[in-house]
Amino acid sequence: MLDQTARMGRRGLLQTSLAAALAGCATKPDSSFEPALAPIRARTDRIFDIAVCLRPFRPAGPRVETERLGDTLVVHNYGHGGSGWSLSWGSSARAVRLAMQASPAEVAVIGCGALGLTSAILAQRAGARVTIHAREQLPETTSARATGEWTPDSRIALVNAAAPGFGTVWEEMARTSFKRHRDYLGLPGTPVEWIDQYSVSGGSSSSSRSEDSSTTSATPAPVFASYARSIRDLTPRWSPVPADATPFKATAVGRSEIMVFNIADYGHTLLNDFFIAGGQFRRADFRAPAQIAALRQKVVINCTGYGARALWRDETLVPVRGQIARLIPQPEVRYGLVYRGVLTVPRRDGLVVQSFAGGERQGYDDTNEAPDRAEAEQAVRTIAEVFRAGA
Ligand SMILES: Cc1cc2nc3c(=O)[nH]c(=O)nc-3n(C[C@H](O)[C@H](O)[C@H](O)COP(=O)(O)OP(=O)(O)OC[C@H]3O[C@@H](n4cnc5c(N)ncnc54)[C@H](O)[C@@H]3O)c2cc1C
């Protein structure tokens, strides 16, 4: 899960070589001082968590629009694929604008993931009293199982199915979100931070795995839309760095910087902000829209993520399975890695290791939520290979 420049690097790594990817992103090697990089203790016995979740993907892009249920105004805000955290503030700002057109004193938000919480907080800031109704609170949701990177166009729409004008809407959402995430930098607990991220190519010969293990099939593969170019000004580009200044066995190394969401703390901060502003939480499991129409609040923002498929019978929602493993955090490791189809992110609540060897279509239309320990261990072993002996 990489931002636009990093994802360019990831796709480059999958499809060509790091050298080729860097050729498109930087002109000359970055000769600035390389910090000493502590090696990752990449051992399978240090995996303390494996989490799987389904990205709520809609080929047309997220659904942010109104619907009337009798005297209730419902504003939908779901279907953000692999970009829900990244786009949360921008998408929720659009949803709250639609909701507040009715000048409600009270608003109900259905769902307590990234989209529900940001909608609730923005509705409070717009002057409404807000109650969140949800089956799960943030730590139990899909949002809590995300990688935690700024990836605003990861699995957000399909090239041939994106709604007309979606690229422009997406850009507005991405820019609004980027600004709001910045407000959470530098806070106690580090909900949001910038880190260095390295792309490493070559070096080890012990793994004979292909870098793109996606298989050929009779069904045409989905082609995801990419909008990153329009916000290139927001994030740094990749630069080559001398491989021998790093602890990596590598023929080429690139470095960029990426915004990371420390999900445990970000979620906690958002929940606190919501409750401090007088927010209420009610546990509820809705089986039909009629139950939502029966709520006291007559303006409702629907942030049910993949749950919208069953609740609103939105068959256009496609599950895209994803898995992350977490290694025990190493406070001295403050950089991320992209190497042979594996990504690491040094989150404060665990060093995330994620395999993306199948590219963005990995897990497409797969509802299997069972953790795959073998996949997690393989990813950790791949990372172990990248460090030079004695590094
Ligand atoms: C492996 C993986 C990695 C990811 N990495 C990133 C990343 O790095 N960056 C990024 O931006 N995005 C990432 N994503 C995507 C991101 O996690 C999702 O887009 C986001 O979590 C969706 O948030 P949400 O609030 O819409 O849904 P959810 O988090 O699923 O929340 C839905 C809420 O609605 C409630 N609900 C649902 N149905 C009902 C019902 N019938 N009645 C009552 N309540 C209901 C749930 O209980 C929950 O509270 C990743 C996803 C995966 C799977």
The ligand as a Gaussian input file, in Angstrom:
#p B3LYP/6-31G(d) Opt

LIG

0 1
 C       -4.977000      -5.322000       4.236000
 C       -5.521000      -3.941000       4.031000
 C       -4.673000      -2.858000       4.057000
 C       -5.156000      -1.568000       3.894000
 N       -4.273000      -0.533000       3.947000
 C       -4.717000       0.736000       3.772000
 C       -3.793000       1.814000       3.838000
 O       -2.602000       1.621000       4.058000
 N       -4.267000       3.066000       3.638000
 C       -5.589000       3.302000       3.399000
 O       -5.963000       4.466000       3.184000
 N       -6.489000       2.292000       3.354000
 C       -6.087000       1.018000       3.532000
 N       -6.970000      -0.022000       3.465000
 C       -8.374000       0.248000       3.171000
 C       -9.134000       0.692000       4.396000
 O       -8.864000      -0.184000       5.454000
 C      -10.633000       0.705000       4.100000
 O      -10.901000       1.426000       2.938000
 C      -11.353000       1.377000       5.265000
 O      -11.062000       0.687000       6.454000
 C      -12.848000       1.413000       5.076000
 O      -13.357000       2.100000       6.201000
 P      -14.897000       2.183000       6.491000
 O      -15.066000       3.112000       7.637000
 O      -15.636000       2.488000       5.218000
 O      -15.336000       0.685000       6.842000
 P      -15.091000      -0.194000       8.149000
 O      -13.813000       0.076000       8.803000
 O      -15.378000      -1.592000       7.727000
 O      -16.225000       0.275000       9.133000
 C      -17.582000      -0.052000       8.873000
 C      -18.399000       0.240000      10.108000
 O      -19.769000       0.002000       9.807000
 C      -20.325000      -0.883000      10.747000
 N      -21.384000      -1.666000      10.116000
 C      -21.327000      -2.325000       8.941000
 N      -22.516000      -2.905000       8.683000
 C      -23.330000      -2.608000       9.717000
 C      -24.666000      -2.923000      10.039000
 N      -25.426000      -3.694000       9.245000
 N      -25.191000      -2.457000      11.205000
 C      -24.428000      -1.684000      12.041000
 N      -23.147000      -1.363000      11.782000
 C      -22.616000      -1.803000      10.628000
 C      -19.150000      -1.726000      11.216000
 O      -19.419000      -2.330000      12.462000
 C      -18.065000      -0.652000      11.300000
 O      -18.191000       0.060000      12.511000
 C       -6.535000      -1.339000       3.661000
 C       -7.411000      -2.426000       3.647000
 C       -6.912000      -3.716000       3.830000
 C       -7.870000      -4.856000       3.808000

